[in-house]
């Protein structure tokens, strides 16, 4: 392997190592927003609180 091959592989590896975390964070962020949107669409009816204290006697 010549010197130019080593330099090119080093540059390619550097670019991949710098770009991949950014791509992974973008993909992760889009998945999180989709999950949050799905959670917002689910409506769970909430009953009104009961002010009475139950007795256990």
C-alpha distances in whole Angstrom, upper triangle without the diagonal:
4,7,8,6,7,10,11,11,13,15,16,16,19,21,21,22,25,26,26,29,31,31,32,35,36,36,38,41,41,42,44,46,47,48,50,52,53,54,56,58,59,62,64,68,69,72,75,75,78,80,82,81,81,84,83,86
4,6,5,7,9,10,11,13,15,16,17,19,20,21,23,25,26,27,30,31,32,33,36,37,37,39,41,42,43,45,47,48,49,51,53,54,56,57,59,60,64,65,69,70,74,76,76,79,81,83,83,83,85,85,88
4,5,5,6,9,10,11,12,14,15,17,19,20,21,23,24,26,28,30,30,32,34,35,36,38,40,41,42,44,46,47,48,50,52,53,54,56,58,59,63,64,68,69,72,74,75,78,80,82,81,82,84,83,87
4,5,5,6,9,10,11,12,14,15,16,18,20,21,22,24,27,28,28,30,32,33,34,36,38,39,40,42,44,45,46,48,50,51,53,54,56,57,61,63,66,67,71,73,73,77,78,81,80,81,83,83,86
4,5,5,6,8,10,10,12,14,15,16,18,20,21,22,25,26,26,28,31,31,32,34,36,37,38,40,42,43,44,46,48,49,50,52,53,55,59,60,64,65,69,71,71,75,76,79,78,79,81,80,84
4,5,5,6,9,10,10,12,14,15,16,18,20,21,24,25,26,27,29,31,31,33,35,36,37,39,41,42,43,45,47,48,50,51,53,54,58,59,63,64,67,69,70,73,75,77,76,77,79,78,82
4,6,5,6,9,10,10,12,14,15,17,18,20,22,24,24,26,28,29,30,32,34,35,36,38,40,41,43,44,46,47,49,50,52,54,57,59,62,63,67,69,69,72,74,76,76,76,79,78,82
4,5,5,6,9,10,11,12,14,15,16,18,21,22,22,24,26,27,28,30,32,33,34,36,38,39,40,42,43,45,47,48,49,51,55,57,60,61,65,67,67,71,72,75,74,75,78,77,81
4,5,5,6,8,10,10,12,14,15,16,19,21,21,22,25,26,26,28,30,31,32,34,36,37,38,40,42,43,45,46,48,49,53,55,58,59,63,65,65,69,70,73,72,73,75,74,78
4,5,5,6,9,10,10,12,14,15,18,19,20,21,24,25,26,27,29,31,32,34,36,37,38,40,41,43,44,46,47,49,52,54,58,58,62,64,64,67,69,71,71,71,74,73,77
4,5,5,6,9,10,11,12,14,17,18,18,20,22,23,24,26,28,29,31,32,34,35,37,38,40,41,43,44,46,48,51,53,56,57,61,63,63,66,68,71,70,71,74,73,77
4,5,5,6,9,10,11,12,15,16,16,18,20,21,22,24,26,27,28,30,32,33,34,36,37,39,41,42,43,45,49,51,54,55,59,61,61,65,67,69,68,69,72,71,75
4,5,5,6,9,10,11,13,15,15,17,19,20,21,23,25,26,27,29,31,32,33,35,36,38,39,41,43,44,47,49,53,54,57,59,59,63,64,67,66,67,69,69,72
4,5,5,6,9,10,12,13,15,16,18,19,21,22,24,25,27,28,30,31,33,34,36,37,39,40,42,44,47,49,52,53,56,58,58,62,63,66,65,66,69,68,72
4,5,5,6,8,11,11,12,14,16,17,18,20,22,23,25,26,28,29,31,32,34,35,37,38,40,42,45,47,50,51,55,57,57,61,62,65,64,65,68,68,72
4,5,5,6,9,10,10,12,14,15,16,18,20,21,22,24,26,27,28,30,32,33,34,36,38,39,43,44,48,49,53,55,55,58,60,63,62,63,66,65,69
4,6,6,7,10,11,11,13,15,16,17,19,21,22,23,25,27,28,29,31,33,34,36,37,39,42,44,47,48,52,53,54,57,59,61,60,61,64,63,67
4,6,7,8,10,11,12,14,15,17,18,20,21,23,24,26,27,28,30,32,33,35,36,38,41,43,46,47,51,52,53,56,58,60,60,61,63,63,67
4,6,5,6,9,10,11,13,14,16,17,19,20,22,23,25,26,28,29,31,32,34,36,39,41,44,45,49,51,51,55,56,59,59,60,63,62,66
4,5,5,6,9,10,11,12,14,16,17,18,20,21,23,24,26,27,29,30,32,34,37,39,42,43,47,49,49,53,55,57,57,57,60,60,64
4,5,5,6,9,10,10,12,14,15,16,18,20,21,22,24,26,27,29,30,32,35,37,40,41,44,46,47,50,52,54,54,54,57,57,61
4,5,5,6,9,10,11,13,14,15,17,19,20,21,23,25,26,27,29,31,34,36,39,40,44,45,46,49,51,54,54,55,57,58,61
4,5,5,6,9,10,11,13,14,16,17,19,20,21,23,25,26,28,30,33,35,38,39,43,45,46,49,51,54,54,55,57,57,61
4,5,5,6,8,10,11,12,14,16,17,18,20,21,23,24,26,28,31,33,36,37,41,43,43,47,49,51,51,52,54,54,58
4,5,5,6,9,10,10,12,14,15,16,18,20,21,22,25,26,29,31,34,35,39,41,41,45,46,49,49,50,53,53,56
4,5,5,6,9,10,11,13,14,15,17,19,20,21,23,25,28,30,34,35,38,40,41,45,47,49,50,50,53,54,57
4,5,5,6,9,10,11,13,14,16,17,19,20,22,23,27,29,32,34,37,40,41,44,46,49,49,49,52,52,56
4,6,5,6,9,10,11,12,14,16,17,19,20,22,25,27,30,31,35,37,38,41,43,46,46,46,49,49,53
4,5,5,6,9,10,11,12,14,15,17,19,20,23,25,29,30,33,35,36,40,42,44,44,45,48,49,53
4,5,5,6,9,10,11,12,14,15,17,19,22,24,28,29,33,35,36,40,42,45,45,46,49,50,53
4,6,5,6,9,10,11,12,14,16,17,21,23,26,28,31,34,35,38,41,43,43,44,47,47,51
4,5,5,6,9,10,11,12,14,16,19,21,24,25,29,31,32,35,37,40,40,41,44,44,48
4,5,5,6,9,10,10,12,15,17,20,23,24,28,30,31,35,37,40,40,41,45,45,49
4,5,5,6,9,10,11,13,16,19,22,24,28,30,32,35,38,40,41,41,45,45,49
4,5,5,6,9,10,11,14,16,20,21,25,28,29,32,35,37,38,38,41,41,45
4,5,5,6,9,10,13,15,18,19,23,25,27,30,32,35,36,36,40,40,44
4,5,5,6,9,12,15,18,20,23,26,27,31,33,36,37,38,41,42,46
4,5,5,7,10,13,16,18,22,25,26,30,33,35,36,36,40,40,44
4,5,5,8,10,14,15,19,22,23,26,29,32,32,33,36,37,41
4,5,7,10,13,15,18,20,22,26,28,31,32,33,37,38,41
4,6,10,12,15,19,21,23,27,30,32,34,34,38,39,42
4,6,10,12,16,19,21,24,27,30,31,31,34,35,39
4,6,9,13,15,18,21,24,26,28,28,32,33,37
4,6,10,13,15,18,21,23,25,25,28,29,33
4,6,10,12,15,18,21,22,23,26,28,31
4,7,9,12,15,17,19,20,23,25,28
4,6,9,12,14,16,17,21,22,26
4,6,9,12,14,16,19,22,25
4,6,9,11,13,16,19,22
4,6,8,10,13,16,19
4,7,9,13,16,18
4,6,9,13,15
4,6,10,12
4,7,9
4,6
4
